[in-house]
Amino acid sequence: MRKKILFISRHAPYGSSIAKEALDAVLTMAAYEQDLSLLFMDDGVFQLLQNQQSHEIAQKNFAAMLPILPLYEVENIFVHLESLQARGITENELLLDSVQVLDSHAVSVLLAQQDQLLSF
Amino acid sequence: MIFSLAVYSAPHSSQASDTAYRFAEALLAEGHSLYRVFFYQDGVHNSSNLLTIAQDEADIPSRWQHLSNTHQVDLVVCIAAALKRGILNQEEADRYEKPAHNLRQGFALSGLGQLVDAALASDRLITFGS
């Protein structure tokens, strides 16, 4: 039976390994053919910024890794509107065309629909 | 109800793994079952047998080991996260030609698929830390 599973990524792409290890977990889950979604909120929205220059700090580039998500059939990708607004980020600065912007109410609806939440 | 726990923080630098342990004890005491505890990110440090704890402080890794011994709880450590943090079993130490190994008895190294499996096999997956 397919389960509805939502990953929540809440940390910035650099400065800690949390976001990278969250993405590894998402890609692993993608191989199991579940009803998979991914939500960026809090500082996790920084992962979606274009023009990341992580080579300057010898880190792998999130802006290069995130576009592979649709290839893994991770197509339900969401970003939390109020988290963007609090950080002065607009939608046209985001690197995934397919990302859907949800306000807090819509996020609460999304959370309530899930069988499992994996929070990073 | 079938539970699994995901532990993402190191013992002694964060309260999270201690809280996870207390949650595990409580759910077992209530008659629920614990399918797996999965250690990922800095949570892999819970599985080191080199942690040296002051006598007046809680020895959380040995509590996990006790839990495994008494309730046959599956304690799984993400192998990729563990190797890069210096947690190895004998097999990995041999493979990478390292001078020692330090995975505590009762814990097993395995892949992230075990976290996915826990999410699919359990009614509740509860995350602690990070």
gemmi code that builds the backbone of each chain (N, CA, C; Angstrom):
import gemmi

chains = {
    "A": [
        ("MET", (0.846, -1.203, 0.000), (0.000, 0.000, 0.000), (0.882, 1.254, 0.000)),
        ("ARG", (0.576, 2.171, -0.895), (1.343, 3.430, -0.926), (0.974, 4.286, 0.276)),
        ("LYS", (1.975, 4.925, 0.848), (1.719, 5.863, 1.936), (1.998, 7.277, 1.459)),
        ("LYS", (1.291, 8.227, 2.059), (1.561, 9.636, 1.792), (2.634, 10.104, 2.781)),
        ("ILE", (3.770, 10.479, 2.227), (4.930, 10.814, 3.054), (5.438, 12.196, 2.674)),
        ("LEU", (5.587, 13.054, 3.677), (6.079, 14.416, 3.449), (7.406, 14.617, 4.172)),
        ("PHE", (8.397, 15.051, 3.417), (9.659, 15.505, 3.997), (9.584, 17.011, 4.197)),
        ("ILE", (10.014, 17.476, 5.368), (10.074, 18.902, 5.640), (11.539, 19.271, 5.853)),
        ("SER", (12.051, 20.166, 5.012), (13.455, 20.560, 5.086), (13.520, 21.992, 5.589)),
        ("ARG", (14.074, 22.178, 6.788), (13.948, 23.462, 7.484), (15.286, 24.158, 7.734)),
        ("HIS", (16.367, 23.627, 7.144), (17.676, 24.222, 7.425), (18.344, 24.728, 6.150)),
        ("ALA", (19.196, 25.729, 6.319), (19.911, 26.338, 5.201), (20.814, 25.296, 4.529)),
        ("PRO", (21.113, 25.502, 3.246), (21.872, 24.481, 2.507), (23.304, 24.312, 2.988)),
        ("TYR", (23.876, 25.341, 3.550), (25.280, 25.278, 3.983), (25.365, 25.697, 5.456)),
        ("GLY", (26.483, 25.376, 6.082), (26.648, 25.714, 7.494), (26.407, 24.515, 8.395)),
        ("SER", (25.590, 23.570, 7.925), (25.462, 22.282, 8.602), (25.133, 21.261, 7.521)),
        ("SER", (25.255, 19.988, 7.869), (25.005, 18.932, 6.878), (23.540, 18.507, 6.855)),
        ("ILE", (22.696, 19.175, 7.632), (21.318, 18.703, 7.788), (20.573, 18.700, 6.455)),
        ("ALA", (20.680, 19.788, 5.698), (19.928, 19.878, 4.440), (20.397, 18.824, 3.437)),
        ("LYS", (21.703, 18.600, 3.378), (22.241, 17.607, 2.453), (21.786, 16.203, 2.832)),
        ("GLU", (21.813, 15.905, 4.121), (21.415, 14.559, 4.535), (19.899, 14.385, 4.427)),
        ("ALA", (19.153, 15.478, 4.521), (17.706, 15.410, 4.261), (17.454, 15.060, 2.801)),
        ("LEU", (18.189, 15.714, 1.905), (18.024, 15.443, 0.476), (18.390, 13.995, 0.149)),
        ("ASP", (19.444, 13.480, 0.782), (19.805, 12.067, 0.591), (18.639, 11.151, 0.983)),
        ("ALA", (17.976, 11.509, 2.085), (16.848, 10.683, 2.546), (15.676, 10.771, 1.573)),
        ("VAL", (15.439, 11.960, 1.021), (14.357, 12.133, 0.038), (14.624, 11.252, -1.185)),
        ("LEU", (15.862, 11.283, -1.674), (16.193, 10.528, -2.882), (16.107, 9.016, -2.627)),
        ("THR", (16.457, 8.601, -1.399), (16.301, 7.187, -1.054), (14.829, 6.797, -1.056)),
        ("MET", (14.011, 7.635, -0.403), (12.570, 7.356, -0.350), (11.972, 7.309, -1.751)),
        ("ALA", (12.507, 8.115, -2.668), (11.947, 8.200, -4.019), (12.007, 6.848, -4.735)),
        ("ALA", (12.958, 6.002, -4.337), (13.094, 4.696, -4.983), (12.009, 3.721, -4.544)),
        ("TYR", (11.234, 4.093, -3.502), (10.256, 3.153, -2.935), (8.833, 3.362, -3.457)),
        ("GLU", (8.664, 4.245, -4.430), (7.376, 4.437, -5.103), (6.229, 4.697, -4.133)),
        ("GLN", (6.442, 5.670, -3.248), (5.385, 6.118, -2.359), (4.827, 7.448, -2.866)),
        ("ASP", (3.756, 7.927, -2.220), (3.185, 9.224, -2.573), (3.969, 10.296, -1.814)),
        ("LEU", (5.030, 10.774, -2.452), (6.080, 11.525, -1.773), (5.953, 13.020, -2.059)),
        ("SER", (6.104, 13.838, -1.010), (6.125, 15.286, -1.158), (7.295, 15.859, -0.376)),
        ("LEU", (7.695, 17.068, -0.758), (8.819, 17.743, -0.108), (8.430, 19.193, 0.120)),
        ("LEU", (8.597, 19.650, 1.361), (8.251, 21.027, 1.731), (9.484, 21.734, 2.279)),
        ("PHE", (9.773, 22.911, 1.713), (10.844, 23.749, 2.241), (10.226, 24.830, 3.112)),
        ("MET", (10.687, 24.939, 4.345), (10.203, 26.029, 5.193), (11.313, 26.484, 6.139)),
        ("ASP", (11.026, 27.553, 6.883), (12.036, 28.202, 7.731), (13.289, 28.469, 6.874)),
        ("ASP", (14.489, 28.253, 7.427), (15.703, 28.531, 6.654), (15.881, 27.570, 5.479)),
        ("GLY", (15.083, 26.509, 5.419), (15.149, 25.587, 4.284), (14.865, 26.260, 2.959)),
        ("VAL", (14.149, 27.387, 2.980), (13.850, 28.069, 1.711), (15.120, 28.586, 1.036)),
        ("PHE", (16.184, 28.806, 1.802), (17.448, 29.260, 1.198), (18.012, 28.223, 0.223)),
        ("GLN", (17.639, 26.959, 0.394), (18.129, 25.918, -0.528), (17.675, 26.171, -1.954)),
        ("LEU", (16.554, 26.886, -2.098), (15.943, 27.071, -3.415), (16.485, 28.279, -4.174)),
        ("LEU", (17.383, 29.028, -3.570), (17.884, 30.229, -4.247), (18.743, 29.892, -5.456)),
        ("GLN", (18.564, 30.668, -6.514), (19.422, 30.533, -7.682), (20.817, 31.110, -7.376)),
        ("ASN", (21.750, 30.802, -8.271), (23.065, 31.446, -8.246), (23.855, 31.183, -6.962)),
        ("GLN", (23.738, 29.959, -6.448), (24.548, 29.580, -5.283), (25.983, 29.304, -5.752)),
        ("GLN", (26.958, 29.800, -4.996), (28.361, 29.648, -5.391), (29.124, 28.877, -4.317)),
        ("SER", (28.640, 27.646, -4.085), (29.156, 26.889, -2.952), (30.587, 26.404, -3.166)),
        ("HIS", (31.078, 26.458, -4.415), (32.471, 26.045, -4.625), (33.428, 26.943, -3.828)),
        ("GLU", (32.972, 28.146, -3.514), (33.825, 29.059, -2.740), (34.118, 28.505, -1.341)),
        ("ILE", (33.218, 27.663, -0.830), (33.443, 27.052, 0.478), (33.596, 25.536, 0.355)),
        ("ALA", (33.954, 25.080, -0.840), (34.248, 23.659, -1.083), (33.088, 22.740, -0.690)),
        ("GLN", (31.861, 23.173, -1.030), (30.687, 22.350, -0.759), (29.991, 22.018, -2.072)),
        ("LYS", (29.277, 20.874, -2.075), (28.456, 20.542, -3.241), (27.324, 21.560, -3.362)),
        ("ASN", (26.923, 21.835, -4.602), (25.978, 22.925, -4.859), (24.535, 22.419, -4.860)),
        ("PHE", (23.730, 22.956, -3.937), (22.318, 22.576, -3.893), (21.583, 22.966, -5.163)),
        ("ALA", (21.969, 24.082, -5.738), (21.276, 24.543, -6.941), (21.474, 23.553, -8.091)),
        ("ALA", (22.538, 22.769, -8.021), (22.749, 21.729, -9.035), (22.048, 20.425, -8.656)),
        ("MET", (21.878, 20.200, -7.358), (21.305, 18.913, -6.924), (19.772, 18.901, -6.968)),
        ("LEU", (19.152, 20.030, -6.613), (17.687, 20.030, -6.512), (16.986, 19.761, -7.846)),
        ("PRO", (17.510, 20.252, -8.974), (16.804, 19.968, -10.239), (16.735, 18.494, -10.611)),
        ("ILE", (17.503, 17.627, -9.930), (17.379, 16.201, -10.242), (16.139, 15.585, -9.590)),
        ("LEU", (15.491, 16.310, -8.681), (14.328, 15.732, -7.976), (13.242, 15.243, -8.936)),
        ("PRO", (12.860, 16.041, -9.960), (11.832, 15.542, -10.883), (12.265, 14.270, -11.619)),
        ("LEU", (13.577, 14.111, -11.840), (14.064, 12.893, -12.494), (13.835, 11.675, -11.605)),
        ("TYR", (13.808, 11.899, -10.302), (13.499, 10.830, -9.350), (11.992, 10.751, -9.081)),
        ("GLU", (11.229, 11.451, -9.887), (9.771, 11.493, -9.759), (9.326, 12.075, -8.424)),
        ("VAL", (10.134, 12.977, -7.872), (9.688, 13.793, -6.731), (9.114, 15.060, -7.343)),
        ("GLU", (7.808, 15.058, -7.533), (7.194, 16.157, -8.275), (6.331, 17.066, -7.410)),
        ("ASN", (5.989, 16.607, -6.200), (5.198, 17.447, -5.298), (6.151, 18.221, -4.389)),
        ("ILE", (6.580, 19.384, -4.877), (7.557, 20.172, -4.134), (6.901, 21.496, -3.742)),
        ("PHE", (6.964, 21.806, -2.442), (6.271, 22.976, -1.914), (7.250, 23.875, -1.165)),
        ("VAL", (6.906, 25.164, -1.117), (7.681, 26.100, -0.314), (6.702, 26.960, 0.481)),
        ("HIS", (7.078, 27.258, 1.707), (6.200, 27.971, 2.637), (6.302, 29.482, 2.402)),
        ("LEU", (5.176, 30.085, 2.059), (5.124, 31.497, 1.675), (5.680, 32.415, 2.765)),
        ("GLU", (5.217, 32.221, 3.995), (5.629, 33.141, 5.059), (7.130, 33.018, 5.360)),
        ("SER", (7.701, 31.823, 5.149), (9.148, 31.672, 5.335), (9.911, 32.472, 4.277)),
        ("LEU", (9.385, 32.467, 3.023), (9.995, 33.284, 1.965), (9.910, 34.760, 2.331)),
        ("GLN", (8.714, 35.190, 2.722), (8.496, 36.611, 3.003), (9.373, 37.101, 4.151)),
        ("ALA", (9.513, 36.272, 5.182), (10.299, 36.682, 6.354), (11.761, 36.882, 5.997)),
        ("ARG", (12.198, 36.239, 4.887), (13.610, 36.326, 4.481), (13.801, 37.196, 3.245)),
        ("GLY", (12.743, 37.871, 2.835), (12.857, 38.800, 1.711), (13.102, 38.125, 0.380)),
        ("ILE", (12.615, 36.879, 0.226), (12.823, 36.132, -1.017), (11.524, 36.139, -1.817)),
        ("THR", (11.628, 36.412, -3.113), (10.441, 36.391, -3.976), (10.438, 35.108, -4.808)),
        ("GLU", (9.250, 34.776, -5.327), (9.101, 33.526, -6.075), (10.017, 33.454, -7.286)),
        ("ASN", (10.255, 34.596, -7.944), (11.057, 34.535, -9.166), (12.550, 34.363, -8.892)),
        ("GLU", (12.929, 34.299, -7.620), (14.320, 33.984, -7.267), (14.533, 32.489, -7.049)),
        ("LEU", (13.457, 31.694, -7.139), (13.560, 30.267, -6.817), (13.970, 29.463, -8.040)),
        ("LEU", (14.712, 28.388, -7.814), (15.331, 27.711, -8.952), (14.500, 26.581, -9.528)),
        ("LEU", (13.453, 26.119, -8.848), (12.623, 25.066, -9.418), (11.323, 25.675, -9.931)),
        ("ASP", (11.060, 25.519, -11.232), (9.815, 26.059, -11.789), (8.593, 25.369, -11.195)),
        ("SER", (8.786, 24.097, -10.843), (7.633, 23.296, -10.442), (7.255, 23.487, -8.976)),
        ("VAL", (8.014, 24.286, -8.240), (7.728, 24.421, -6.813), (6.433, 25.204, -6.614)),
        ("GLN", (5.603, 24.698, -5.689), (4.327, 25.346, -5.408), (4.403, 26.091, -4.082)),
        ("VAL", (3.958, 27.339, -4.104), (4.019, 28.168, -2.907), (2.743, 27.977, -2.093)),
        ("LEU", (2.906, 27.660, -0.800), (1.762, 27.426, 0.085), (1.831, 28.382, 1.276)),
        ("ASP", (0.694, 28.976, 1.630), (0.677, 29.769, 2.860), (0.507, 28.835, 4.062)),
        ("SER", (0.549, 29.419, 5.248), (0.562, 28.587, 6.462), (-0.678, 27.707, 6.555)),
        ("HIS", (-1.822, 28.256, 6.159), (-3.046, 27.448, 6.220), (-2.941, 26.240, 5.276)),
        ("ALA", (-2.453, 26.492, 4.051), (-2.323, 25.393, 3.082), (-1.300, 24.363, 3.563)),
        ("VAL", (-0.250, 24.833, 4.244), (0.729, 23.891, 4.806), (0.067, 23.013, 5.858)),
        ("SER", (-0.777, 23.612, 6.697), (-1.434, 22.808, 7.739), (-2.340, 21.755, 7.105)),
        ("VAL", (-2.984, 22.090, 5.991), (-3.816, 21.116, 5.272), (-2.932, 19.992, 4.717)),
        ("LEU", (-1.796, 20.388, 4.122), (-0.865, 19.401, 3.567), (-0.381, 18.429, 4.647)),
        ("LEU", (-0.013, 18.979, 5.812), (0.485, 18.129, 6.903), (-0.586, 17.128, 7.334)),
        ("ALA", (-1.828, 17.613, 7.400), (-2.911, 16.764, 7.891), (-3.222, 15.617, 6.939)),
        ("GLN", (-2.833, 15.750, 5.670), (-3.117, 14.708, 4.672), (-2.133, 13.544, 4.735)),
        ("GLN", (-1.016, 13.697, 5.480), (0.074, 12.731, 5.359), (-0.089, 11.543, 6.298)),
        ("ASP", (0.476, 10.395, 5.883), (0.604, 9.253, 6.778), (1.846, 9.399, 7.665)),
        ("GLN", (2.935, 9.917, 7.088), (4.168, 10.090, 7.845), (4.813, 11.426, 7.489)),
        ("LEU", (5.398, 12.047, 8.510), (6.187, 13.268, 8.306), (7.628, 12.965, 8.676)),
        ("LEU", (8.553, 13.380, 7.813), (9.968, 13.279, 8.159), (10.539, 14.690, 8.155)),
        ("SER", (10.892, 15.150, 9.334), (11.302, 16.540, 9.520), (12.810, 16.637, 9.681)),
        ("PHE", (13.410, 17.496, 8.883), (14.862, 17.695, 8.960), (15.188, 19.169, 9.159)),
    ],
    "B": [
        ("MET", (-0.006, -0.073, 18.906), (0.451, 0.703, 17.757), (1.943, 0.448, 17.523)),
        ("ILE", (2.343, 0.450, 16.267), (3.756, 0.215, 15.927), (4.456, 1.558, 15.753)),
        ("PHE", (5.524, 1.771, 16.541), (6.300, 3.006, 16.461), (7.681, 2.729, 15.868)),
        ("SER", (8.245, 3.748, 15.204), (9.683, 3.795, 14.970), (10.161, 5.191, 15.354)),
        ("LEU", (11.424, 5.281, 15.752), (12.005, 6.565, 16.133), (13.178, 6.877, 15.212)),
        ("ALA", (13.318, 8.154, 14.869), (14.490, 8.633, 14.130), (15.227, 9.606, 15.033)),
        ("VAL", (16.524, 9.359, 15.253), (17.330, 10.180, 16.167), (18.418, 10.876, 15.362)),
        ("TYR", (18.415, 12.199, 15.393), (19.307, 12.984, 14.525), (20.353, 13.795, 15.282)),
        ("SER", (20.397, 13.668, 16.608), (21.344, 14.491, 17.376), (22.258, 13.620, 18.220)),
        ("ALA", (23.470, 14.125, 18.448), (24.450, 13.400, 19.254), (24.032, 13.409, 20.724)),
        ("PRO", (24.407, 12.359, 21.473), (24.132, 12.376, 22.907), (25.028, 13.409, 23.583)),
        ("HIS", (24.583, 13.961, 24.679), (25.389, 14.824, 25.547), (25.607, 16.227, 24.996)),
        ("SER", (25.434, 16.453, 23.697), (25.462, 17.833, 23.213), (24.042, 18.339, 22.976)),
        ("SER", (23.080, 17.423, 22.979), (21.684, 17.784, 22.777), (20.829, 16.880, 23.663)),
        ("GLN", (19.692, 17.384, 24.066), (18.774, 16.588, 24.896), (18.044, 15.532, 24.064)),
        ("ALA", (18.108, 15.670, 22.727), (17.178, 14.927, 21.874), (17.277, 13.410, 22.019)),
        ("SER", (18.495, 12.860, 22.087), (18.578, 11.402, 22.118), (18.129, 10.869, 23.478)),
        ("ASP", (18.357, 11.634, 24.539), (17.850, 11.244, 25.853), (16.326, 11.242, 25.850)),
        ("THR", (15.735, 12.264, 25.238), (14.277, 12.330, 25.135), (13.745, 11.170, 24.306)),
        ("ALA", (14.454, 10.848, 23.224), (14.043, 9.724, 22.385), (14.050, 8.427, 23.183)),
        ("TYR", (15.102, 8.253, 23.993), (15.187, 7.042, 24.812), (14.014, 6.968, 25.789)),
        ("ARG", (13.706, 8.090, 26.436), (12.589, 8.105, 27.392), (11.268, 7.812, 26.685)),
        ("PHE", (11.133, 8.344, 25.467), (9.919, 8.081, 24.679), (9.821, 6.584, 24.363)),
        ("ALA", (10.967, 5.984, 24.001), (10.991, 4.551, 23.681), (10.554, 3.721, 24.885)),
        ("GLU", (11.103, 4.053, 26.055), (10.718, 3.321, 27.273), (9.229, 3.478, 27.556)),
        ("ALA", (8.733, 4.701, 27.376), (7.329, 4.973, 27.702), (6.396, 4.205, 26.776)),
        ("LEU", (6.721, 4.184, 25.480), (5.796, 3.513, 24.554), (5.798, 1.998, 24.782)),
        ("LEU", (6.981, 1.453, 25.134), (7.036, 0.013, 25.434), (6.263, -0.297, 26.715)),
        ("ALA", (6.368, 0.593, 27.700), (5.652, 0.393, 28.958), (4.140, 0.452, 28.751)),
        ("GLU", (3.714, 1.193, 27.746), (2.283, 1.309, 27.443), (1.777, 0.144, 26.589)),
        ("GLY", (2.664, -0.771, 26.240), (2.245, -1.942, 25.495), (2.321, -1.799, 23.982)),
        ("HIS", (2.878, -0.684, 23.505), (3.073, -0.528, 22.062), (4.323, -1.287, 21.632)),
        ("SER", (4.524, -1.407, 20.334), (5.750, -2.055, 19.874), (6.650, -1.040, 19.184)),
        ("LEU", (7.946, -1.307, 19.303), (8.955, -0.407, 18.718), (9.660, -1.180, 17.610)),
        ("TYR", (9.358, -0.806, 16.371), (9.857, -1.540, 15.212), (11.345, -1.294, 15.003)),
        ("ARG", (11.741, -0.021, 15.119), (13.146, 0.295, 14.848), (13.483, 1.676, 15.423)),
        ("VAL", (14.738, 1.841, 15.839), (15.283, 3.179, 16.095), (16.362, 3.399, 15.048)),
        ("PHE", (16.212, 4.471, 14.275), (17.158, 4.742, 13.196), (17.977, 5.974, 13.571)),
        ("PHE", (19.302, 5.830, 13.548), (20.209, 6.912, 13.915), (20.819, 7.502, 12.651)),
        ("TYR", (20.605, 8.803, 12.480), (21.057, 9.477, 11.255), (21.668, 10.818, 11.649)),
        ("GLN", (22.364, 11.454, 10.704), (23.043, 12.728, 10.984), (23.925, 12.551, 12.233)),
        ("ASP", (23.976, 13.550, 13.122), (24.827, 13.418, 14.309), (24.313, 12.375, 15.293)),
        ("GLY", (23.120, 11.860, 15.056), (22.591, 10.793, 15.911), (23.442, 9.539, 15.887)),
        ("VAL", (24.266, 9.378, 14.845), (25.111, 8.173, 14.762), (26.088, 8.082, 15.942)),
        ("HIS", (26.377, 9.229, 16.572), (27.312, 9.204, 17.711), (26.762, 8.410, 18.896)),
        ("ASN", (25.454, 8.173, 18.909), (24.876, 7.325, 19.953), (25.412, 5.898, 19.901)),
        ("SER", (26.000, 5.502, 18.785), (26.389, 4.106, 18.617), (27.884, 3.860, 18.836)),
        ("SER", (28.604, 4.873, 19.279), (30.039, 4.687, 19.522), (30.269, 4.002, 20.863)),
        ("ASN", (31.152, 3.020, 20.872), (31.480, 2.388, 22.161), (32.675, 3.061, 22.824)),
        ("LEU", (33.112, 4.185, 22.278), (34.230, 4.919, 22.883), (33.776, 6.110, 23.718)),
        ("LEU", (32.484, 6.396, 23.715), (32.002, 7.506, 24.549), (32.334, 7.198, 26.007)),
        ("THR", (32.885, 8.160, 26.676), (33.346, 7.955, 28.047), (32.628, 8.974, 28.925)),
        ("ILE", (31.677, 8.483, 29.691), (30.731, 9.351, 30.378), (31.111, 9.462, 31.851)),
        ("ALA", (31.068, 10.666, 32.377), (31.320, 10.848, 33.812), (30.307, 10.048, 34.621)),
        ("GLN", (30.747, 9.603, 35.782), (29.906, 8.688, 36.564), (28.580, 9.301, 36.986)),
        ("ASP", (28.551, 10.609, 37.141), (27.313, 11.236, 37.600), (26.459, 11.734, 36.430)),
        ("GLU", (26.777, 11.282, 35.219), (25.966, 11.667, 34.054), (25.348, 10.419, 33.414)),
        ("ALA", (24.232, 10.634, 32.733), (23.516, 9.513, 32.117), (24.309, 8.973, 30.938)),
        ("ASP", (24.465, 7.651, 30.909), (25.174, 6.988, 29.811), (24.131, 6.542, 28.781)),
        ("ILE", (23.811, 7.438, 27.862), (22.694, 7.190, 26.950), (22.979, 6.032, 25.982)),
        ("PRO", (24.180, 5.957, 25.402), (24.415, 4.826, 24.491), (24.249, 3.464, 25.161)),
        ("SER", (24.679, 3.351, 26.422), (24.516, 2.039, 27.062), (23.043, 1.784, 27.375)),
        ("ARG", (22.253, 2.864, 27.557), (20.811, 2.675, 27.734), (20.177, 2.117, 26.457)),
        ("TRP", (20.599, 2.653, 25.306), (20.085, 2.112, 24.034), (20.430, 0.634, 23.919)),
        ("GLN", (21.670, 0.312, 24.273), (22.114, -1.079, 24.176), (21.266, -1.969, 25.082)),
        ("HIS", (20.985, -1.469, 26.290), (20.144, -2.207, 27.229), (18.749, -2.427, 26.640)),
        ("LEU", (18.231, -1.381, 26.014), (16.899, -1.471, 25.394), (16.883, -2.558, 24.320)),
        ("SER", (17.963, -2.600, 23.547), (18.073, -3.609, 22.503), (18.117, -5.013, 23.108)),
        ("ASN", (18.867, -5.150, 24.190), (19.007, -6.468, 24.826), (17.703, -6.941, 25.447)),
        ("THR", (16.977, -6.026, 26.077), (15.801, -6.451, 26.845), (14.543, -6.525, 25.991)),
        ("HIS", (14.468, -5.721, 24.939), (13.239, -5.696, 24.123), (13.484, -6.066, 22.664)),
        ("GLN", (14.688, -6.502, 22.340), (15.018, -6.886, 20.960), (14.678, -5.759, 19.970)),
        ("VAL", (14.948, -4.510, 20.386), (14.691, -3.375, 19.506), (15.789, -3.307, 18.445)),
        ("ASP", (15.385, -3.075, 17.220), (16.317, -2.984, 16.097), (16.951, -1.585, 16.098)),
        ("LEU", (18.242, -1.506, 16.414), (18.958, -0.229, 16.439), (19.803, -0.135, 15.173)),
        ("VAL", (19.417, 0.737, 14.247), (20.094, 0.802, 12.951), (20.743, 2.177, 12.790)),
        ("VAL", (21.997, 2.167, 12.354), (22.779, 3.381, 12.185), (23.043, 3.575, 10.700)),
        ("CYS", (22.756, 4.754, 10.179), (23.002, 5.024, 8.752), (24.493, 4.888, 8.458)),
        ("ILE", (24.813, 4.009, 7.521), (26.230, 3.697, 7.288), (26.973, 4.885, 6.681)),
        ("ALA", (26.339, 5.615, 5.768), (27.030, 6.748, 5.136), (27.297, 7.850, 6.152)),
        ("ALA", (26.295, 8.151, 6.981), (26.463, 9.186, 8.009), (27.479, 8.742, 9.058)),
        ("ALA", (27.494, 7.445, 9.361), (28.397, 6.931, 10.391), (29.850, 6.970, 9.935)),
        ("LEU", (30.107, 6.524, 8.715), (31.496, 6.438, 8.255), (32.146, 7.812, 8.258)),
        ("LYS", (31.409, 8.828, 7.800), (32.038, 10.153, 7.723), (32.184, 10.807, 9.090)),
        ("ARG", (31.570, 10.197, 10.127), (31.736, 10.710, 11.490), (32.620, 9.783, 12.332)),
        ("GLY", (33.275, 8.826, 11.668), (34.227, 7.974, 12.375), (33.600, 6.881, 13.203)),
        ("ILE", (32.417, 6.417, 12.814), (31.791, 5.259, 13.471), (31.869, 4.092, 12.494)),
        ("LEU", (32.650, 3.069, 12.834), (32.857, 1.946, 11.926), (32.685, 0.621, 12.666)),
        ("ASN", (32.180, -0.374, 11.973), (32.251, -1.734, 12.508), (33.502, -2.394, 11.939)),
        ("GLN", (33.738, -3.631, 12.357), (34.986, -4.273, 11.948), (35.076, -4.413, 10.430)),
        ("GLU", (33.944, -4.768, 9.820), (33.927, -4.978, 8.371), (34.325, -3.697, 7.619)),
        ("GLU", (33.767, -2.559, 8.057), (34.082, -1.293, 7.370), (35.512, -0.856, 7.669)),
        ("ALA", (35.971, -1.097, 8.895), (37.353, -0.755, 9.240), (38.320, -1.534, 8.363)),
        ("ASP", (37.997, -2.800, 8.128), (38.843, -3.611, 7.253), (38.767, -3.104, 5.817)),
        ("ARG", (37.565, -2.792, 5.371), (37.355, -2.358, 3.991), (38.139, -1.080, 3.677)),
        ("TYR", (38.121, -0.130, 4.626), (38.781, 1.155, 4.400), (40.162, 1.241, 5.056)),
        ("GLU", (40.625, 0.101, 5.552), (41.964, 0.001, 6.137), (42.168, 1.021, 7.245)),
        ("LYS", (41.199, 1.074, 8.146), (41.292, 1.947, 9.313), (41.830, 1.155, 10.504)),
        ("PRO", (42.499, 1.847, 11.435), (43.201, 1.123, 12.511), (42.288, 0.606, 13.620)),
        ("ALA", (40.997, 0.973, 13.629), (40.148, 0.553, 14.742), (38.690, 0.566, 14.314)),
        ("HIS", (37.865, -0.057, 15.116), (36.425, 0.028, 14.891), (35.750, 0.256, 16.230)),
        ("ASN", (34.573, 0.879, 16.210), (33.992, 1.364, 17.469), (32.472, 1.292, 17.501)),
        ("LEU", (31.862, 0.493, 16.640), (30.398, 0.385, 16.703), (30.013, -0.461, 17.917)),
        ("ARG", (29.136, 0.083, 18.724), (28.725, -0.584, 19.958), (27.882, -1.819, 19.656)),
        ("GLN", (28.049, -2.836, 20.496), (27.245, -4.055, 20.351), (25.760, -3.700, 20.466)),
        ("GLY", (24.953, -4.314, 19.638), (23.513, -4.050, 19.665), (23.073, -3.120, 18.552)),
        ("PHE", (24.026, -2.381, 17.950), (23.729, -1.482, 16.831), (24.189, -2.135, 15.527)),
        ("ALA", (23.483, -1.832, 14.440), (23.871, -2.347, 13.128), (24.007, -1.191, 12.139)),
        ("LEU", (25.042, -1.238, 11.318), (25.176, -0.272, 10.223), (24.347, -0.750, 9.039)),
        ("SER", (23.556, 0.185, 8.468), (22.826, -0.167, 7.258), (22.486, 1.111, 6.498)),
        ("GLY", (21.735, 0.964, 5.424), (21.476, 2.116, 4.552), (20.241, 2.901, 4.953)),
        ("LEU", (20.076, 4.042, 4.286), (18.907, 4.904, 4.516), (17.595, 4.185, 4.196)),
        ("GLY", (17.676, 3.133, 3.402), (16.481, 2.361, 3.102), (15.805, 1.834, 4.360)),
        ("GLN", (16.603, 1.655, 5.424), (16.028, 1.181, 6.681), (15.168, 2.253, 7.355)),
        ("LEU", (15.473, 3.524, 7.091), (14.604, 4.605, 7.583), (13.300, 4.612, 6.791)),
        ("VAL", (13.426, 4.440, 5.482), (12.237, 4.381, 4.627), (11.355, 3.204, 5.052)),
        ("ASP", (11.993, 2.050, 5.232), (11.250, 0.857, 5.644), (10.527, 1.091, 6.971)),
        ("ALA", (11.202, 1.795, 7.891), (10.573, 2.075, 9.193), (9.347, 2.970, 9.013)),
        ("ALA", (9.453, 3.949, 8.113), (8.322, 4.846, 7.866), (7.138, 4.075, 7.281)),
        ("LEU", (7.444, 3.107, 6.431), (6.375, 2.365, 5.765), (5.772, 1.297, 6.675)),
        ("ALA", (6.587, 0.724, 7.554), (6.123, -0.399, 8.369), (5.482, 0.040, 9.683)),
        ("SER", (5.641, 1.319, 10.054), (5.173, 1.774, 11.365), (3.933, 2.649, 11.225)),
        ("ASP", (3.125, 2.649, 12.297), (1.989, 3.566, 12.337), (2.460, 4.986, 12.603)),
        ("ARG", (3.516, 5.117, 13.390), (4.060, 6.430, 13.727), (5.577, 6.411, 13.621)),
        ("LEU", (6.134, 7.415, 12.957), (7.579, 7.622, 12.957), (7.825, 8.967, 13.648)),
        ("ILE", (8.540, 8.924, 14.773), (8.736, 10.141, 15.561), (10.201, 10.568, 15.444)),
        ("THR", (10.404, 11.827, 15.093), (11.755, 12.365, 14.888), (12.232, 13.123, 16.121)),
        ("PHE", (13.486, 12.893, 16.503), (14.091, 13.598, 17.625), (15.389, 14.265, 17.163)),
        ("GLY", (15.488, 15.565, 17.364), (16.718, 16.292, 17.097), (16.764, 16.923, 15.723)),
        ("SER", (17.764, 17.746, 15.521), (18.059, 18.568, 14.351), (17.016, 19.636, 14.054)),
    ],
}
model = gemmi.Model(1)
for chain_id, residues in chains.items():
    chain = gemmi.Chain(chain_id)
    for i, (resn, *xyz) in enumerate(residues, 1):
        res = gemmi.Residue()
        res.name, res.seqid = resn, gemmi.SeqId(i, " ")
        for name, pos in zip(("N", "CA", "C"), xyz):
            atom = gemmi.Atom()
            atom.name, atom.element = name, gemmi.Element(name[0])
            atom.pos, atom.b_iso = gemmi.Position(*pos), 0.0
            res.add_atom(atom)
        chain.add_residue(res)
    model.add_chain(chain)
structure = gemmi.Structure()
structure.add_model(model)
structure.setup_entities()
